[in-house]
Amino acid sequence: MKVRQLLIVIAALALCACDKHGTDPVIPDVSSDAVFSFFKEINAVPRPSLHEEKMREYLTSFAQARGLRCQDAGGNIIIYKDATSGMEQVPTVVLQTHMDMVCVAAEGYSIDFLTTGIEQETVGGYIQSKGNKTSLGADNGIGVAIVLAILDSKEVRHGPLECLFTWNEESGMSGAAALEPGILKGKYMLNIDSEEDGYLLVGTAGSVSVNAGWMYTPEVAPTGYAPFQLRVSGLAGGHSGVKINDGGANANKLIADFLAEERIAYRLVSFDGGSVANAITTQATSVVLVPIDEISNFTQDFDNFMAVAKARHQDVDLDMSCEAHNILGTISCIPDDAAACLIEGLSKSPQGVIEWSAVVEGIFELSNNIGIVVTEEDNWYVREMPRGFNMPGLERVASDIAGAFPGAEITMTDRFAPWSPDINGSLITYARDVYDGMHTQPIGLFIVGGGVEASMFSVTYPDMQIICYGPTILDAHTIMERVEISTVENVWKYTLHLLGEMSKLK
């Protein structure tokens, strides 16, 4: 998940400061140093979505070294820790985070995320990737680090703990979906995967991945044509559940719209853009064959189209770059029917906000992101991710996208429903009370367009109450991702109080 959202709903009026500064003597003042130490260790472990095997090994070794019981549950890792002295009778709590991260690299920076970890540095009160060369993995590595610090500590007071580390949260919530009923015994779950300090996440959008593909036999490139590469890069991008509200461009969509409108009869050779479905595509490239006598008109059309696009998105995509230039010759191209389906399907697919919420200002009700476009020697593949706060609308958008690719093979995967917990439930009420006892301002409640695994767990474990919170993470899923150090310390202390005062939960 997850993500910083513009919409914030304040949960309650601030109480007077004299009521807020009492310190519960049973909550030890444990340093957060271990959190940052574990985060650095975690970042040294390669952990792209769907490739979490090294993190499983790391977590298993961590547990074994401390004599903690550990099990693999459908690819997820669960580490158990007994209650500290005097806390044996408080309810079992599930601490939940995810192992994987969205791996994004700066344009031109070469890194193999399957074998290489993330280098990090501290700049101005934030931790970021070194030189902003890659995404950081604070989503959700910092949550994992907090849980490991609790498991490692002999000072933190807590009841029985079930610490669940899921896999592939970012591109399908596969780990949450694979967790079977009955494995977890805890009635309460603390999900440390939100990205706004001082707020509880109390609502998320649902989503479904719409996948389109076409197998074909390449055709010999016609004579009298010159190959041109079209490239759009430098877009702001970001998490498609949150940054989609900003109105920025998607590189896949820009190129597809240009090619769909182009008056000159070109031939398509390739089209590639994006690496994950839930990040707005920042760069895309297409190679086309242009009639030699139409080259000047074609390049002028491209420049004109992209000039309009730059003007339309200038408030968000400040560094947009659009280029069209000759390349070396090519010997094959995509058949017309396969090419037409790809370009027309992408152009007809919506990108961005489809419908704004009528209830909550500043957030979508329905949206879509064209996340991945890949062409290979004999096939092309597209993956889009519509999101929505109501399932009928979400299913309608998914169906419309599928219908935009007639003749293609369509699959719909990774479907999950919106999540909307009872904000007056006992766990949320308790969490708000604990926070209010620590601060002069009440905790806020907010909703986001991204998804969290709570939506999956609420189906598998319908009686479990769940809260989601976390430190402030900015620009998740981009090379500018960074986590605010002071908010990590805040969340660490808040978690210690939530665990240590659990006997008050009614």
JOKAKA-V907504 format. One record per residue. N is the residue number from 1. RES is the residue in one small letter. PSI is psi in radians with two decimals (* if undefined). NEAR is the number of other ideal C-beta (glycine too) atoms within 8 Angstrom. D_FIRST is the distance of its C-alpha to the first C-alpha in Angstrom with 1 decimal. Layout:
N/RES/PSI/NEAR/D_FIRST
N/RES/PSI/NEAR/D_FIRST
This chain:
1/m/-1.76/16/0.0
2/k/-2.47/16/2.9
3/v/2.63/15/6.5
4/r/2.20/10/10.2
5/q/2.50/12/12.1
6/l/-0.61/7/15.8
7/l/2.23/10/16.8
8/i/2.21/9/17.6
9/v/1.97/9/19.9
10/i/2.31/7/22.0
11/a/-0.63/9/22.5
12/a/2.91/7/26.1
13/l/2.58/4/28.9
14/a/2.44/7/29.2
15/l/2.83/8/31.7
16/c/2.59/6/34.5
17/a/-0.52/6/34.0
18/c/-0.34/5/36.7
19/d/-0.04/6/34.8
20/k/-0.17/12/31.6
21/h/0.22/6/32.7
22/g/2.36/6/33.9
23/t/2.19/5/32.6
24/d/2.05/9/32.4
25/p/-0.29/4/34.7
26/v/-0.12/6/32.9
27/i/1.87/11/29.7
28/p/2.62/8/30.5
29/d/1.50/4/29.5
30/v/2.29/9/27.7
31/s/2.57/5/26.8
32/s/0.11/11/23.2
33/d/-0.68/6/24.7
34/a/-0.55/11/23.5
35/v/-0.84/13/19.8
36/f/-0.57/12/20.4
37/s/-0.78/8/22.6
38/f/-0.61/13/20.1
39/f/-0.72/15/17.4
40/k/-0.70/9/20.1
41/e/-0.79/9/20.9
42/i/-0.71/15/17.5
43/n/-0.30/13/17.3
44/a/-0.15/7/20.6
45/v/2.06/10/19.2
46/p/2.31/10/18.1
47/r/0.87/13/14.9
48/p/2.69/10/13.7
49/s/2.40/15/11.9
50/l/0.05/9/14.9
51/h/1.02/11/16.9
52/e/0.20/13/16.1
53/e/-0.63/6/19.8
54/k/-0.57/10/20.5
55/m/-0.64/14/17.8
56/r/-0.77/13/19.3
57/e/-0.75/8/22.7
58/y/-0.84/11/21.6
59/l/-0.69/13/20.4
60/t/-0.76/11/23.4
61/s/-0.68/8/25.8
62/f/-0.84/11/24.3
63/a/-0.80/12/25.1
64/q/-0.69/9/28.5
65/a/-0.35/6/29.5
66/r/0.12/8/29.1
67/g/0.50/4/30.7
68/l/2.45/10/27.6
69/r/2.43/6/27.3
70/c/2.49/11/24.5
71/q/2.68/6/23.8
72/d/2.16/8/21.9
73/a/1.62/11/20.7
74/g/0.59/8/19.9
75/g/-0.25/10/18.4
76/n/2.69/13/16.5
77/i/2.27/14/18.2
78/i/2.19/13/19.5
79/i/2.30/13/21.5
80/y/2.51/11/23.9
81/k/2.30/10/25.7
82/d/2.81/6/28.7
83/a/2.60/10/29.2
84/t/2.87/8/31.0
85/s/2.27/5/34.6
86/g/-0.08/5/35.1
87/m/0.22/12/31.6
88/e/-0.45/9/32.4
89/q/-0.05/5/32.7
90/v/2.77/10/29.4
91/p/2.56/9/26.8
92/t/2.37/11/24.6
93/v/2.39/15/21.0
94/v/2.11/14/18.0
95/l/2.14/13/15.7
96/q/2.29/15/12.4
97/t/3.09/15/9.9
98/h/2.60/16/8.9
99/m/-0.58/16/11.4
100/d/2.92/16/10.2
101/m/2.74/13/9.2
102/v/2.15/13/9.6
103/c/1.97/10/13.3
104/v/2.37/11/15.0
105/a/2.67/12/18.6
106/a/2.60/8/21.0
107/e/2.24/7/23.5
108/g/-0.14/4/26.4
109/y/2.18/8/24.8
110/s/2.18/5/25.3
111/i/2.44/8/23.1
112/d/1.77/6/22.6
113/f/-0.27/11/19.1
114/l/-0.39/7/20.4
115/t/-0.22/5/23.0
116/t/2.32/7/22.1
117/g/-2.99/7/19.9
118/i/2.20/11/18.6
119/e/2.44/9/21.3
120/q/2.84/12/20.5
121/e/2.82/9/22.6
122/t/2.21/8/22.9
123/v/2.01/7/23.9
124/g/0.75/3/24.8
125/g/0.12/7/22.8
126/y/2.66/11/19.6
127/i/2.30/12/18.5
128/q/2.99/13/17.8
129/s/2.63/14/18.6
130/k/2.07/8/22.3
131/g/0.24/5/23.7
132/n/0.75/8/20.4
133/k/-0.41/11/21.0
134/t/2.96/14/17.5
135/s/2.79/15/13.9
136/l/-0.65/15/13.7
137/g/0.26/11/11.0
138/a/-0.55/14/10.6
139/d/1.71/18/6.8
140/n/0.49/15/7.6
141/g/-0.58/14/11.3
142/i/-0.58/15/12.5
143/g/-0.74/12/11.3
144/v/-0.75/15/13.2
145/a/-0.67/13/16.0
146/i/-0.77/15/16.5
147/v/-0.74/13/16.9
148/l/-0.66/12/19.2
149/a/-0.62/13/21.2
150/i/-0.78/16/21.8
151/l/-0.58/14/22.9
152/d/-0.40/8/25.1
153/s/2.53/9/26.7
154/k/0.02/3/30.1
155/e/-0.55/6/30.0
156/v/2.29/12/26.9
157/r/2.34/12/28.1
158/h/2.77/14/26.2
159/g/-2.90/13/27.0
160/p/2.38/13/26.2
161/l/2.41/15/22.7
162/e/1.93/13/20.7
163/c/1.93/14/17.9
164/l/2.14/13/15.5
165/f/1.92/16/13.5
166/t/2.89/15/11.9
167/w/2.71/15/12.0
168/n/0.83/13/10.4
169/e/-0.66/15/7.0
170/e/-0.57/13/6.1
171/s/0.39/11/9.4
172/g/-0.08/10/10.4
173/m/0.66/14/9.3
174/s/-0.69/12/12.9
175/g/-0.78/16/13.1
176/a/-0.69/12/12.4
177/a/-0.52/9/14.8
178/a/-0.22/10/17.3
179/l/2.10/15/17.7
180/e/2.68/8/21.1
181/p/2.55/5/22.5
182/g/-0.28/4/24.5
183/i/-0.80/7/23.0
184/l/2.40/12/21.4
185/k/-0.32/4/24.1
186/g/2.53/12/22.3
187/k/-0.34/7/22.4
188/y/2.39/13/19.8
189/m/2.31/15/16.2
190/l/1.86/12/14.6
191/n/2.00/14/10.8
192/i/1.16/16/10.3
193/d/0.43/17/6.6
194/s/2.99/16/7.2
195/e/0.65/13/8.6
196/e/1.80/12/12.1
197/d/2.43/10/14.9
198/g/0.17/9/17.4
199/y/2.59/12/15.4
200/l/2.32/15/14.2
201/l/2.16/15/11.6
202/v/0.39/11/13.8
203/g/2.40/11/12.7
204/t/2.78/16/10.1
205/a/2.74/14/11.3
206/g/3.02/16/12.2
207/s/2.86/14/12.3
208/v/2.48/14/14.6
209/s/2.17/13/15.3
210/v/2.07/13/18.9
211/n/2.24/11/20.7
212/a/2.44/14/24.2
213/g/2.77/10/26.6
214/w/2.19/12/30.3
215/m/2.46/6/32.7
216/y/2.91/11/35.8
217/t/2.09/5/38.7
218/p/2.60/10/38.9
219/e/2.68/8/41.9
220/v/2.34/7/44.3
221/a/2.36/14/43.7
222/p/2.74/8/46.4
223/t/2.80/4/49.0
224/g/0.24/5/49.4
225/y/2.65/11/45.7
226/a/2.39/9/43.9
227/p/2.34/15/40.3
228/f/2.44/15/37.9
229/q/2.22/12/34.4
230/l/2.30/14/32.2
231/r/2.30/12/29.3
232/v/2.28/14/26.7
233/s/3.08/11/24.7
234/g/0.28/9/23.5
235/l/2.79/17/21.1
236/a/-0.66/13/18.5
237/g/-2.55/11/15.6
238/g/3.10/14/12.1
239/h/2.23/13/8.8
240/s/-0.18/16/10.4
241/g/-0.24/16/8.9
242/v/-0.97/13/10.4
243/k/-0.27/11/12.9
244/i/-0.49/14/14.5
245/n/-0.33/11/16.3
246/d/-0.31/8/18.1
247/g/0.31/8/20.2
248/g/2.90/13/19.9
249/a/2.84/13/21.3
250/n/2.18/13/20.1
251/a/-0.67/15/22.4
252/n/-0.77/15/22.7
253/k/-0.70/14/23.7
254/l/-0.84/14/26.2
255/i/-0.75/15/28.0
256/a/-0.75/14/28.1
257/d/-0.69/11/29.5
258/f/-0.85/13/32.1
259/l/-0.59/14/33.2
260/a/-0.55/10/33.4
261/e/-0.24/8/35.6
262/e/2.31/9/37.7
263/r/-0.35/4/41.4
264/i/2.39/10/42.5
265/a/1.62/4/42.4
266/y/3.01/11/40.2
267/r/2.38/13/39.1
268/l/2.27/15/35.5
269/v/-0.76/13/35.1
270/s/2.83/9/31.4
271/f/2.07/15/28.1
272/d/2.30/9/24.9
273/g/2.43/12/21.8
274/g/2.66/13/18.0
275/s/-0.32/6/16.4
276/v/2.58/13/13.0
277/a/-0.45/13/12.6
278/n/0.31/14/9.4
279/a/2.36/18/11.1
280/i/2.23/15/14.3
281/t/2.15/18/17.2
282/t/-0.34/11/19.0
283/q/2.50/12/22.0
284/a/2.68/16/24.0
285/t/2.43/12/27.6
286/s/2.50/14/30.2
287/v/2.27/13/33.7
288/v/2.73/12/36.4
289/l/2.23/14/40.2
290/v/2.34/13/42.2
291/p/2.31/11/45.9
292/i/-0.69/8/47.8
293/d/0.00/4/49.7
294/e/0.16/9/46.6
295/i/-0.81/11/44.7
296/s/-0.77/6/45.5
297/n/-0.70/8/44.5
298/f/-0.86/14/41.2
299/t/-0.59/10/40.1
300/q/-0.70/8/41.3
301/d/-0.76/12/39.2
302/f/-0.83/12/36.1
303/d/-0.72/10/36.8
304/n/-0.78/8/37.5
305/f/-0.82/11/34.4
306/m/-0.48/12/32.1
307/a/-0.72/8/34.0
308/v/-0.73/8/33.2
309/a/-0.74/12/29.5
310/k/-0.76/11/29.5
311/a/-0.68/7/31.2
312/r/-0.58/7/28.8
313/h/0.30/13/25.7
314/q/-0.44/9/27.4
315/d/-0.40/4/25.6
316/v/-0.85/10/22.2
317/d/1.32/12/23.1
318/l/-0.48/6/25.8
319/d/0.44/7/26.1
320/m/2.32/14/26.3
321/s/2.34/8/28.8
322/c/2.17/12/30.5
323/e/2.54/7/33.2
324/a/2.12/11/35.6
325/h/2.75/6/38.1
326/n/2.55/6/40.4
327/i/3.11/8/39.4
328/l/2.74/4/41.5
329/g/2.72/5/42.7
330/t/2.64/11/40.9
331/i/-0.12/5/42.7
332/s/2.89/8/40.5
333/c/2.98/14/38.4
334/i/2.40/15/36.4
335/p/2.62/10/38.6
336/d/-0.72/7/38.8
337/d/-0.72/8/37.4
338/a/-0.70/11/34.3
339/a/-0.75/12/33.9
340/a/-0.72/8/34.5
341/c/-0.75/13/32.0
342/l/-0.93/17/29.2
343/i/-0.79/13/30.1
344/e/-0.65/10/30.9
345/g/-0.77/13/27.9
346/l/-0.70/16/25.5
347/s/-0.65/12/27.7
348/k/-0.35/6/27.7
349/s/2.35/12/24.0
350/p/2.65/8/22.5
351/q/2.22/9/20.1
352/g/-2.71/10/18.3
353/v/2.20/10/19.0
354/i/-0.69/11/21.3
355/e/2.30/8/21.9
356/w/2.64/7/21.2
357/s/2.37/10/20.7
358/a/-0.12/4/24.2
359/v/-0.73/3/23.0
360/v/2.10/8/20.5
361/e/2.42/5/21.6
362/g/0.13/6/19.5
363/i/2.59/14/16.7
364/f/2.74/16/17.1
365/e/-0.69/12/18.2
366/l/2.47/15/17.8
367/s/2.99/14/16.6
368/n/2.61/15/16.5
369/n/2.20/18/15.5
370/i/1.61/16/17.9
371/g/-0.72/15/15.7
372/i/2.29/13/18.3
373/v/2.18/17/22.1
374/v/2.30/8/24.1
375/t/2.35/11/27.9
376/e/-3.01/7/29.8
377/e/-0.64/4/33.5
378/d/0.31/7/33.8
379/n/2.79/10/30.6
380/w/2.76/14/27.8
381/y/2.39/12/24.3
382/v/2.43/15/21.8
383/r/2.11/11/18.2
384/e/2.70/14/17.0
385/m/1.61/14/14.0
386/p/2.58/16/15.3
387/r/2.72/18/13.4
388/g/2.71/16/15.3
389/f/0.03/11/15.9
390/n/2.35/9/18.9
391/m/-0.71/9/19.4
392/p/-0.76/6/22.8
393/g/-0.72/12/21.8
394/l/-0.78/15/18.8
395/e/-0.62/9/21.3
396/r/-0.77/8/23.8
397/v/-0.75/14/21.7
398/a/-0.73/12/20.8
399/s/-0.69/8/24.5
400/d/-0.70/9/25.6
401/i/-0.79/14/23.6
402/a/-0.69/11/25.1
403/g/-0.25/7/28.5
404/a/-0.18/11/28.2
405/f/1.12/13/28.8
406/p/2.33/6/32.1
407/g/-0.28/6/33.3
408/a/2.76/10/30.1
409/e/2.17/7/28.6
410/i/2.34/9/25.6
411/t/2.64/5/23.0
412/m/2.15/10/20.1
413/t/3.01/8/17.4
414/d/0.74/10/14.1
415/r/2.27/9/15.0
416/f/2.65/11/13.3
417/a/2.82/8/14.6
418/p/2.69/12/13.6
419/w/2.22/12/13.2
420/s/1.53/5/15.8
421/p/2.89/13/17.1
422/d/1.92/5/20.6
423/i/-0.15/7/20.5
424/n/0.15/5/23.9
425/g/2.84/9/23.1
426/s/-0.65/8/24.5
427/l/-0.78/11/21.3
428/i/-0.70/15/19.9
429/t/-0.78/9/23.5
430/y/-0.80/12/23.9
431/a/-0.66/13/20.8
432/r/-0.71/13/22.1
433/d/-0.74/9/25.6
434/v/-0.78/13/24.6
435/y/-0.77/11/22.9
436/d/-0.52/12/26.0
437/g/-0.23/9/28.2
438/m/-0.33/9/26.7
439/h/2.83/9/26.5
440/t/-0.30/7/28.8
441/q/2.48/6/26.1
442/p/2.75/13/24.3
443/i/2.59/13/20.6
444/g/2.86/11/19.0
445/l/2.41/11/17.0
446/f/2.86/14/14.6
447/i/2.73/12/12.6
448/v/2.79/15/10.0
449/g/-0.22/14/10.0
450/g/3.03/15/6.4
451/g/2.69/14/5.9
452/v/2.77/14/5.5
453/e/-0.23/16/8.1
454/a/-0.57/13/10.6
455/s/-0.61/15/11.7
456/m/-0.81/12/12.9
457/f/-0.58/14/14.4
458/s/-0.36/12/16.2
459/v/-0.82/8/18.0
460/t/-0.62/10/18.9
461/y/1.30/9/19.8
462/p/-0.38/6/20.9
463/d/-0.07/4/22.7
464/m/2.35/13/19.9
465/q/2.43/11/18.8
466/i/2.40/12/15.3
467/i/2.62/13/14.1
468/c/2.28/13/10.8
469/y/3.04/13/11.4
470/g/3.05/14/11.1
471/p/2.98/13/12.9
472/t/2.05/10/12.9
473/i/2.20/17/11.0
474/l/2.50/11/12.5
475/d/0.77/9/12.1
476/a/2.60/16/8.9
477/h/0.31/14/9.4
478/t/2.98/13/13.1
479/i/-0.22/11/16.1
480/m/0.11/8/16.3
481/e/2.36/17/13.2
482/r/2.64/13/14.6
483/v/2.36/15/14.3
484/e/2.11/13/17.1
485/i/-0.78/11/19.3
486/s/-0.57/7/20.9
487/t/-0.48/12/17.7
488/v/-0.74/15/16.9
489/e/-0.69/9/20.4
490/n/-0.81/11/20.0
491/v/-0.63/14/17.0
492/w/-0.88/13/19.1
493/k/-0.68/10/22.1
494/y/-0.74/12/20.4
495/t/-0.70/12/19.2
496/l/-0.67/14/22.7
497/h/-0.73/13/24.2
498/l/-0.76/12/22.0
499/l/-0.73/14/23.2
500/g/-0.41/13/26.7
501/e/0.29/11/27.5
502/m/-0.38/13/26.3
503/s/-0.30/7/29.9
504/k/-0.21/8/29.8
505/l/2.18/10/27.2
506/k/*/4/29.3
